[in-house]
């Protein structure tokens, strides 16, 4: 037959890594060793907050920088404070941020059950009971998705729609955020 070849996967170049019949100390081990390209890497630590005084210049020691852009505000779990956007996935620079909103809410209009009962009861006494069927009840359900992209990072949050004007409120907040991002 053929002569036995040394194990090409052993770390010992001479192929003498270990005793016969026992698992060798330097023999091939199944599975990936060190994490390499394609394997999940841990996220780098977020940089410490550095107050700045406009144009990204660090503030002098002993002085606190005023927030560049006025008072901060929040949209869901996205907070704008000074010249940074603070999210659960890390901080992003405010300058050059791209803001988007998508309306995933809906408003339904229906006749409430008490209006139907009143229409039936008053229809028996007088024909004006049918006017109760004109009562309408509006309910809004769903979410508004807000996304921000800046500094190579992306974050998305969902804001619950409590009424039909929630999307208009979110868009006014986004208009303010877009103005600060320029």
VENGIHU-V205595 format. One record per pair of residues at least 12 apart in sequence whose C-alpha atoms are under 7 Angstrom apart, sorted by the first residue. I is the first residue (numbers start at 0). GAP is how many residues later the second one is. Records with the same first field share a line. If there is no record, write none. Layout:
I: GAP ; GAP
This chain:
8: 19
9: 16 ; 17 ; 18
10: 15 ; 16
11: 14
45: 44
50: 14
51: 13
52: 12
53: 14
66: 14 ; 15 ; 16
67: 14 ; 15
68: 13 ; 14 ; 111
69: 12
75: 81 ; 82 ; 83
76: 80
91: 58 ; 59
92: 57 ; 58
93: 87
94: 86 ; 87
95: 54 ; 85 ; 86
96: 51 ; 52 ; 53 ; 84
97: 50 ; 51 ; 52
98: 48 ; 49 ; 50 ; 75 ; 79
99: 46 ; 47 ; 48
100: 43 ; 44 ; 45 ; 46
101: 42 ; 43 ; 44
102: 40 ; 41 ; 42 ; 64
103: 38 ; 39 ; 40
104: 35 ; 36 ; 37 ; 38 ; 39 ; 56
105: 34 ; 35 ; 36
106: 31 ; 32 ; 33 ; 34 ; 57
107: 30 ; 31 ; 32
108: 27 ; 28 ; 29 ; 30
109: 26 ; 27 ; 28
110: 22 ; 24 ; 25 ; 26
111: 24 ; 25
114: 17 ; 18 ; 20
115: 17
117: 14
118: 13 ; 14
139: 21 ; 22 ; 23 ; 24
140: 20 ; 21
141: 18 ; 19
142: 15 ; 16 ; 17 ; 18
143: 14 ; 15 ; 16 ; 17 ; 23
144: 12 ; 13 ; 14
145: 12
